[in-house]
Amino acid sequence: MSMTTQQIKVAVAGASGRMGREVVKMVLEDDALQLVAAAAPSAGPVDAGVFAGKPATGVIASATLEEALNGSGADVLVDFTVPQAAYGNARTAIEYGVRPIMGTTGFTPEQIAELDELCKRKEIGGLIAPNFSIGAILMMKFAAEASKYLPHVEIIEYHGDQKLDAPSGTSIKTAELIAEVRRELRQGNPNEEEVIEGARGGYYNGFRIHSVRLPGVFAQQEVVFGGHGQTLKIRHDSYDRAGYMPGVNVAVKKVMTYSGLIYGFEHIMD
Ligand code: NAP
């Protein structure tokens, strides 16, 4: 079989965005992958290669995902768009038989369950991954482990001030992993009162999540545990978007091998 017939055909939603441009670049730099479609609602009919600072590819960005996928033969969609668009994009991809890899955050548990069902019906794979970086996956894993022994925990996540959703998808995923193994406990003083609303952060299963939004910050998270006379901090810092691409590359290849929607990159890591 020639290289070309083995290539996985990739569509990119949000191709003009900061993450999307990295995805386009990653796809163009991997001979096992072929860029076949790109969507970006307000960018105009620009060649996707140009977004990524690469030579023209012949793949022109479409205003809608439907237009981009139609007749593209795409095997996989990689989506880094906005929370309001992500669920609809995942559904559209599945309707076209295209495996959705959703890097965009903000999915509800109900939406995840529904997309899983739709993927299974079409007998295709899919992935929702709030975080594609190995360090963040390990931070979540270690945090869950620590919560078995130190159940008093708070999560502080830091992102740029233009981020649309709060708390971050990574912090929600971390909280879910902690809640699965931590003994039930409602932390803090039961008579505690917030003098300024929101001061104690978002409540999740007995503990709190705090979202810091500042210009200059990229993506960081600290999980702080408190015990007798001690604290433990597990912290992950992301410095640039290229750091997510090895994970996205693995996901594009792995999603071809299973059926149903997986939530969390950790489940497909070797
Ligand atoms: P960005 O630079 O603002 O790019 C957003 C992209 O989405 C642009 O291409 C934009 O196209 C498109 N878009 C905007 N509104 C849309 C709509 N209504 N429908 C469809 N597409 C739309 O954002 P970013 O920094 O690349 O981040 C994108 C997403 O990835 C965010 O949700 C972020 O939280 C997430 N993220 C995930 C990970 C992970 O590891 N999973 C890592 C980093 C970021 P136009 O320019 O044409 O409007």
Residues whose N, C-alpha, C, O or C-beta is under 5 A from the ligand:
A	BS01	NAP	G14 A15 S16 G17 R18 M19 G20 A40 P41 S42 A43 F80 T81 V82 P83 A85 G103 T104 T105 A129 P130 N131 F132 Y244
